[in-house]
Amino acid sequence: MATALRCGWLADVEAGEMLPDRTVLVDGERIVAVQPGSAPVPEGVEAIDLGEVTLSPGLIDLHTHLIGVAACGDSAQELKQSAARQALDGVDHARDTVLAGFTTVRDVGTFRAFIDTELRDAINRGTAIGPRMAVAGAYVTVSSGGGMITGLAHDIELPKDFRFGSVRAVDDTRERVREILHGGADLIKLIATGAVMAAGTVPGAPELTEAQMRAAVEEAAQYGAYVAAHAHGAAGIKMAVRAGVRSIEHGCYLDDEGIALMLEHGTYLSADIWWSDWLTEHATDAGFDAEQQAKNDDATESQRLAFERAVRAGVRIGFGTDAGAFPHGIQARQLQTMRTYGMTPLEALRAATLTSAECMGWEERVGSITPGKYADLIAVPGRADDPTVFTDVRFVMKGGAVLKNDLPDHAPERALRGWAGQ
């Protein structure tokens, strides 16, 4: 059935402005028109008045982990859960994510390979409720690196599905990339440097070589897939950019030379600049140890200042939060942090919609309220000049289906003014 959604304001992320009093016409899964609120609704169209809200494209998070133990500092907990438990928990995580207004995510890796592909497929079949997902399948990482469960005794060997993406040389990097894509992944996730949360690894130190990363990019391209690179250190970032990755994840020690390279190559930055605030408050309860907290403290301010410099320089900024390192469904809080470090509210919203869609190569499907795209729409109270309102999503539509509506019914009031009474 065709639907007309009327709103007080519409977030036009393409033009970078708030449009007053608009109606969006939806037919099936797609947006078919955007018109002034005073325009008549076609015969036979269900009219839904959302009231004095801002209607926005569904939000996009480029860096989530819907599979695995959430908000826990001890990665060894992954070994205490079955694959079935992780898949079922993933259903909960996906529901929490989409109901928070994130109708699309790029899920960038799981310690236990390929459960993310199953979750994506369950959502696509309609078995589970969740966002559109592009998934990485497994981490491509060195054997003791940031994509492995570290801190275990040296004589403990991880099961194969926990080390599926482990590589040692260029040739087996190509092989792992092929196997991961053959296993159903949509993209490849490289662990280019050490990680803040992986015991023993050094965030600033390169782990994969530039040749390995270039091989991964070349191999992925054969399948029409791209590569995202976890990279904290300046050297690792620059190696990854020169190798041709699509996006840099985290970018904590990004320097001016790295920014210039990202501009030259058109590389996107997906920087999780909010979640340290959550970690500072919950570190002890969530089991983050002293090493993790110290590495996080060292990286946080550098990351935020690097983000600010990247914004000023004109780097393509997406929206990635590392959801899963903290509880799912609260990542919209990062919009305010992006404002603090150099973006206007509408620039931050564009990062979390259209720019992230472009980074995924999905800009023809999602990311703006444009005829022909999926009707992935959310509403927040009032005029959304303050990014914090996106932590209070009241209405969620995905593909034309209403998943959440906590708004009062304003239709009778506006019908009296002639909107729905053709």
C-alpha positions in Angstrom: 0.0 0.0 0.0 1.2 3.5 -0.8 1.9 5.8 2.2 2.3 9.6 2.6 4.4 10.8 5.6 4.0 14.4 6.5 6.6 16.0 8.8 7.3 19.4 10.3 10.9 19.4 8.8 12.7 17.2 6.4 16.5 16.8 6.6 17.9 17.3 3.1 21.4 15.9 3.5 22.2 16.4 -0.1 21.5 20.2 0.0 22.5 20.5 3.6 19.3 22.2 4.8 16.2 21.6 6.8 13.1 21.9 4.6 9.8 22.9 6.4 6.5 21.1 6.1 7.2 18.3 3.6 5.4 15.1 2.6 7.2 12.0 1.5 5.3 9.5 -0.7 6.3 5.9 -0.4 5.1 3.0 -2.6 6.2 -0.4 -1.5 9.9 -0.4 -0.5 10.8 2.9 -2.3 10.4 6.6 -2.0 8.5 7.9 -5.0 8.2 11.6 -4.3 8.9 14.5 -1.9 6.4 17.4 -2.0 5.3 20.4 0.0 3.1 19.5 2.9 0.3 21.6 1.4 0.2 19.5 -1.7 -2.8 17.0 -1.9 -2.2 13.3 -1.2 -3.1 11.1 -4.1 -6.3 9.1 -3.9 -6.0 5.8 -2.1 -2.7 6.7 -0.3 -2.6 6.1 3.5 -1.8 9.5 5.2 0.4 9.4 8.3 1.0 12.7 10.0 4.2 12.5 12.0 3.6 15.9 13.5 6.3 18.5 14.5 9.3 16.2 13.9 12.3 16.1 11.7 12.2 13.3 9.1 15.7 12.1 8.3 17.2 9.3 6.2 17.9 6.2 8.3 21.2 6.5 10.0 24.2 4.4 8.8 27.0 3.1 11.0 30.1 2.0 9.1 31.7 0.2 12.0 29.6 -2.2 14.0 30.2 -5.7 15.5 26.7 -7.2 15.9 28.2 -10.6 16.5 30.1 -11.4 19.7 30.1 -10.5 23.3 29.1 -6.9 23.6 30.6 -4.3 26.0 33.2 -6.6 27.4 36.9 -6.0 27.8 37.9 -9.7 27.9 37.9 -11.2 24.4 38.4 -14.6 25.8 34.7 -14.5 26.8 34.1 -15.3 23.1 35.3 -18.8 23.7 32.7 -19.3 26.4 29.8 -18.9 24.0 28.6 -21.3 21.3 28.0 -20.2 17.8 24.3 -20.6 18.3 24.4 -18.3 21.4 26.3 -15.7 19.4 23.8 -15.9 16.5 20.8 -15.5 18.8 22.5 -12.6 20.6 23.2 -11.1 17.3 19.4 -11.0 16.6 18.9 -8.9 19.7 21.8 -6.6 18.8 20.4 -6.1 15.3 16.9 -5.3 16.6 18.3 -2.8 19.1 20.4 -1.2 16.3 17.5 -0.7 13.8 15.1 0.5 16.5 17.6 3.2 17.4 17.4 4.5 13.9 20.3 2.8 12.2 18.7 1.2 9.2 22.0 0.3 7.5 25.3 -0.9 9.0 28.6 -2.1 7.8 29.5 -4.9 10.1 33.3 -5.0 10.1 34.4 -8.3 11.6 33.8 -11.1 14.1 36.2 -13.3 15.9 34.2 -16.4 15.0 33.9 -16.4 11.2 30.8 -16.0 9.1 28.1 -15.8 11.8 27.6 -12.2 10.5 26.7 -13.5 7.1 24.0 -15.7 8.6 22.6 -12.8 10.6 22.5 -10.6 7.4 20.7 -13.4 5.5 18.2 -13.9 8.3 17.3 -10.2 8.2 17.1 -10.2 4.4 14.7 -13.2 4.6 12.5 -11.5 7.2 13.3 -14.0 9.9 14.9 -11.3 12.1 14.4 -7.6 12.4 17.5 -5.5 11.8 19.3 -3.1 9.6 20.6 -3.7 6.1 24.0 -5.2 6.6 27.2 -5.4 4.6 29.5 -7.9 6.4 33.2 -8.7 6.6 32.9 -12.4 7.5 36.2 -12.5 9.4 39.3 -10.4 10.2 42.3 -10.6 8.0 45.1 -10.3 10.6 48.5 -11.6 11.6 48.5 -14.6 13.8 49.1 -12.7 17.1 47.6 -9.4 16.0 44.7 -7.1 16.7 42.1 -9.4 14.9 42.9 -12.4 17.1 41.9 -13.4 20.6 45.1 -12.6 22.4 46.3 -13.0 26.0 45.9 -16.7 26.1 48.5 -19.2 27.1 51.0 -20.0 24.3 50.0 -23.7 24.2 46.3 -23.0 23.6 45.3 -23.3 19.9 42.2 -21.5 18.8 39.6 -23.4 16.8 39.7 -22.8 13.0 36.7 -20.5 12.9 38.5 -18.1 15.3 41.6 -17.9 13.2 40.0 -18.2 9.7 41.6 -14.9 8.5 45.0 -15.4 10.0 47.8 -14.7 7.4 51.6 -14.8 7.2 52.5 -13.7 3.7 51.2 -12.2 0.5 50.1 -15.4 -1.1 48.0 -16.6 1.8 46.6 -13.1 2.2 45.1 -13.5 -1.3 43.9 -17.0 -0.4 42.2 -15.8 2.8 40.5 -12.9 0.9 39.1 -15.3 -1.7 37.9 -17.7 1.0 36.2 -15.0 3.0 34.4 -13.6 -0.1 33.5 -17.2 -1.2 32.1 -17.6 2.3 29.6 -14.8 1.7 31.3 -11.7 2.9 30.5 -8.4 1.2 33.8 -6.6 2.0 37.2 -7.4 3.5 38.4 -6.0 6.9 42.2 -5.8 7.4 43.8 -5.3 10.8 46.7 -3.1 9.6 48.1 -2.2 13.0 47.8 -3.3 16.6 44.7 -2.7 18.5 43.8 -0.7 21.6 41.8 -3.6 23.1 43.9 -6.6 22.0 46.3 -7.7 24.8 49.9 -7.3 23.9 49.5 -5.5 20.6 50.7 -2.0 20.1 48.2 0.3 18.4 50.8 2.4 16.6 52.7 -0.6 15.2 52.1 -1.9 11.7 51.1 -5.6 11.5 50.2 -6.4 7.9 52.7 -5.3 5.3 51.9 -2.8 2.5 52.3 -5.7 0.0 49.8 -7.8 1.9 47.3 -5.0 2.0 47.7 -4.3 -1.7 47.2 -7.9 -2.5 44.0 -7.9 -0.4 42.7 -4.9 -2.3 43.6 -6.3 -5.6 42.0 -9.7 -4.8 38.8 -8.1 -3.4 38.5 -6.0 -6.5 38.2 -9.1 -8.6 34.9 -9.8 -6.8 33.7 -6.2 -6.8 34.4 -5.9 -3.1 36.4 -3.2 -1.3 38.6 -3.2 1.8 38.3 -1.4 5.2 41.5 -1.2 7.3 41.6 -1.0 11.0 44.6 1.3 11.5 45.7 3.4 14.5 49.3 4.2 13.8 50.5 6.9 11.3 52.7 4.5 9.4 50.1 1.8 9.1 47.5 4.3 8.0 49.7 5.5 5.2 50.6 2.0 4.1 46.9 1.1 4.0 46.0 4.2 2.0 48.8 3.6 -0.5 47.6 0.0 -0.8 44.2 1.3 -1.9 41.8 0.6 1.0 38.4 2.2 0.9 38.3 3.4 4.4 40.5 3.9 7.5 38.9 2.7 10.7 39.9 4.5 13.9 42.8 6.6 12.6 44.0 7.5 16.1 47.5 8.7 15.2 46.6 10.1 11.7 49.2 12.8 10.8 49.2 15.6 8.2 51.0 13.4 5.7 48.4 10.7 6.1 45.6 13.3 5.7 47.2 14.5 2.5 47.4 10.9 1.2 43.7 10.3 2.1 42.7 13.4 0.2 44.8 12.2 -2.8 43.3 8.7 -2.8 39.8 9.7 -1.8 40.0 7.4 1.2 37.1 7.7 3.8 37.7 8.1 7.5 35.5 6.1 9.9 36.6 7.3 13.4 34.9 6.0 16.6 35.5 9.3 18.5 32.7 8.9 21.1 33.0 5.5 22.6 36.0 6.4 24.8 33.5 8.4 26.9 31.5 5.2 27.5 34.6 3.3 28.3 35.8 5.9 30.8 32.5 5.5 32.7 32.1 1.7 32.5 35.6 0.3 32.2 35.8 -1.5 35.5 32.3 -3.0 35.3 32.8 -4.1 31.7 36.1 -5.8 32.5 38.6 -3.6 30.7 42.0 -4.0 32.3 44.7 -1.5 33.1 46.6 -2.1 29.8 43.4 -1.5 27.7 42.5 1.6 29.7 46.0 3.1 29.4 46.2 2.5 25.6 42.7 4.0 25.2 43.7 7.1 27.3 46.8 7.6 25.1 44.8 7.2 21.8 41.7 9.2 22.5 42.8 12.8 22.5 45.1 12.1 19.5 42.2 10.5 17.6 39.9 13.4 18.3 42.4 16.1 17.3 43.3 14.1 14.2 39.6 13.9 13.3 39.3 17.6 13.7 42.2 18.2 11.4 40.8 15.8 8.8 37.4 17.6 8.9 39.1 20.9 8.3 41.2 19.5 5.4 38.2 18.1 3.6 38.7 14.3 4.1 35.6 12.2 3.4 34.2 11.6 6.8 31.8 8.7 7.4 30.1 7.6 10.6 31.6 4.6 12.4 31.3 3.9 16.1 32.7 0.5 17.0 29.2 -0.5 18.4 29.7 -3.8 20.2 32.6 -2.5 22.1 29.8 -0.7 24.0 26.1 -1.7 24.1 24.3 -1.7 20.8 21.7 1.0 20.0 23.3 4.0 21.7 25.8 5.0 19.0 23.9 8.1 17.9 25.6 9.9 20.8 28.6 10.2 18.5 26.9 12.8 16.4 27.4 15.3 19.2 31.1 14.4 19.6 31.5 15.0 15.8 30.0 18.5 16.3 32.4 19.1 19.2 35.3 18.3 16.9 34.6 20.4 13.9 31.4 19.4 12.1 28.1 21.3 12.0 25.0 19.3 13.0 24.0 18.8 9.4 27.5 17.9 8.4 27.5 15.2 11.1 24.1 14.0 9.9 25.4 13.9 6.3 28.4 11.8 7.5 25.9 9.4 9.1 23.8 9.1 6.0 24.8 10.0 2.5 28.6 10.0 3.0 28.5 6.6 4.7 26.3 5.3 1.9 28.9 6.5 -0.6 31.6 4.8 1.4 29.7 1.5 1.1 28.9 2.0 -2.5 25.2 2.0 -1.6 24.4 5.7 -2.5 21.9 4.6 -5.1 20.0 2.6 -2.5 20.1 4.6 0.8 21.5 7.7 2.5 19.1 10.4 1.5 15.4 11.1 1.1 15.4 10.8 -2.7 12.9 9.2 -5.1 14.0 5.8 -6.1 15.9 5.0 -2.9 14.7 2.6 -0.2 12.2 4.2 2.1 14.5 4.0 5.1 13.3 6.9 7.2 13.4 8.0 10.9 11.8 10.8 12.8 13.1 12.7 15.9 11.2 15.3 17.9 11.2 18.9 16.8 13.6 20.6 14.4 16.9 18.6 14.5 19.4 21.5 15.0 20.9 19.7 18.0 22.5 16.3 17.2 21.5 14.9 20.6 17.9 14.6 19.4 19.0 11.5 17.4 19.4 9.6 20.6 15.5 9.8 20.8 14.3 8.3 17.6 10.5 8.0 17.7 9.7 6.6 14.3 11.6 4.0 12.1 10.6 2.9 8.7 12.8 0.4 6.7 11.9 -0.4 3.2 8.4 1.1 3.6 7.6 -1.0 6.6 7.1 0.8 9.9 9.2 -0.9 12.6 8.6 1.7 15.3 6.1 4.5 15.9 6.1 6.2 19.3 4.6 9.4 18.0 1.1 10.7 18.8 -1.4 10.6 16.0 -1.7 14.1 14.5 -3.6 13.2 11.4 -7.1 14.3 12.6 -5.8 17.8 13.4 -4.2 18.3 10.1 -7.0 16.7 8.2 -9.2 19.6 9.4 -6.7 21.9 7.6 -7.4 20.0 4.4 -4.2 17.9 4.1 -5.7 14.4 4.0 -9.2 15.2 2.9 -8.8 15.4 -0.9 
